[in-house]
Amino acid sequence: MLFGRKPYWWSDANEWNKILKRYDIRFDIDAKEEPYFWVANAGIRNAKNNRYIPLSDLLALDTKKEDDQKKLNILAREIKSQGLCDGMDAMEVYTRLDRIRKIREKEVVTVTVDHELEDVVEIFSRLNSRGTRVTEADIYLGYVAARNPTWVRDTFLPHLKTLADAGFDINPNLLFRCVTGVGENKTRFRDIADEFWNPARILPAWEQTKNAWKRLISRFREFGILSNDVLPTEAALVTMLSLINKFNDDSQFTFALYWFLQASRFARYSGSGSTSLDEDLRDINDSSTLAEAVTKLLRRFRHEDPMTTEDFLRDYSDSRFGRFMLYLLAYRNRALDWDEHSHRLGFEGLEVLADFRPQWHHIFPKKYLESKELNGNVDALGNIAVIGPSINIRISAKSPLEYVKKYKITEEKLEQQYIEPDFITVPVNEFDAWTHKRAEKLAEEANKFLAELRSNQGE
């Protein structure tokens, strides 16, 4: 990539050009101190002189060739004629350019190790502790690519874009774990037999995974889960995929969704994710019905504990599950957006929006409450409403009465989000009591919703 040379195995020229533009490294010939290198932005690309030189232009030159040496000389003279590199003559500029060019001649030391993959990951992690994090799945993806190069390049990676277009922009590692979870009931790669990576084993598992994803996204949309952006955890998707793949029991999907919400609430996969996932996949594999499998999965945490008022008095920025539940309640209540179009949240007209990302709006504006003596409930979930991403509500320090009138937010829209219309008359000194009352109402509705989902357990 630094040399600007597309590998023979990279088939998509447009994608290659996009990546080159994204990682367009430039050398600042005029810099007298760090940073000497930049990732090009629009300003750097539009510079009218040669101050920011594409690194690939220099690395491509071989000064043993007369033409390349001539190109470097011409570039050095052009730089001087543009008034750059004050205090240096053309020869000194040439020398400086040549030092960068010589990066291509540096030796890259490689060390071959013969260890288990877990040890390889640990070695790389320690050597690269300040660089890009690598996972066991990253290494296995390369391993599978070596055995099935066309499958990874032409099928697996493009399907990530298909999922992203549907709203689920997941990383390759998660999709990889979905495949092994469906095919082998395991996500810890060291426990998966080598034979699984052969086309005869992995391709059927891949087809099952794709079909399960299609069904899951379709069912999620019924409840307003239109993207992975709102999810408190993505690891639980692996378990949901396995449930749908094995049982394909749409009639009891709500019971599986109940587990999904509770697993997110109690951070089921926050510790040793692979260990917990493999435990859950074993429960699914050992069950004969979806209801039996979900019942086993629920034994892992205290799902019967109800949500409380305190859950909705938490800071919304620090409660991913609280935000998720707040959004689901608004969607379940068919809440309309607060803009002039009044589309239903997650919709544009009658069409469901793929990749819908809710926004979080302070009901009593923060600036309006500034300098007031409150008990820290300004950012509580009880003071948050859900709105669409395209609305541009500029309320600044306006009172609720002012912005409700300005944006013509009807009583119906307020009630859809469990906001009593008379909140516009609530004085500031009663804000904490108002927030507590709404948090109490949200907890009540959340528990009703969870009870509805749980009730569909079958016989």
Sequence and secondary structure as in RCSB ss.txt:
>XXXX:A:sequence
MLFGRKPYWWSDANEWNKILKRYDIRFDIDAKEEPYFWVANAGIRNAKNNRYIPLSDLLALDTKKEDDQKKLNIL
AREIKSQGLCDGMDAMEVYTRLDRIRKIREKEVVTVTVDHELEDVVEIFSRLNSRGTRVTEADIYLGYVAARNPT
WVRDTFLPHLKTLADAGFDINPNLLFRCVTGVGENKTRFRDIADEFWNPARILPAWEQTKNAWKRLISRFREFGI
LSNDVLPTEAALVTMLSLINKFNDDSQFTFALYWFLQASRFARYSGSGSTSLDEDLRDINDSSTLAEAVTKLLRR
FRHEDPMTTEDFLRDYSDSRFGRFMLYLLAYRNRALDWDEHSHRLGFEGLEVLADFRPQWHHIFPKKYLESKELN
GNVDALGNIAVIGPSINIRISAKSPLEYVKKYKITEEKLEQQYIEPDFITVPVNEFDAWTHKRAEKLAEEANKFL
AELRSNQGE
>XXXX:A:secstr
 TT    TT   HHHHHHHHHHT EEEETT SSS  EEE  HHHHT SSSSEEEHHHHHT  TTSHHHHHHHHHH
HHHHHHTT STT  HHHHHHHHHHHHGGGG           HHHHHHHHHHHTTTS    HHHHHHHHHHHHSHH
HIIIIIHHHHHHHHHTT    HHHHHHHHHHHHHS   GGGS GGGGSHHHHHHHHHHHHHHHHHHHHHHHHTT 
  GGG S STHHHHHHHHHHHH  GGGHHHHHHHHHHHHHTTTTSSSHHHHHHHHHHHHHT SSHHHHHHHHHTT
TTTTS   GGGGGSBGGG HHHHHHHHHHHHHTT B SSSS  BTTEETTEE TT   EEEESS HHHHTTS   
S TTBGGGEEEE TT     TT  HHHHHHHTT  HHHHHHTT  GGGGG  GGGHHHHHHHHHHHHHHHHHHHH
HHHHT    
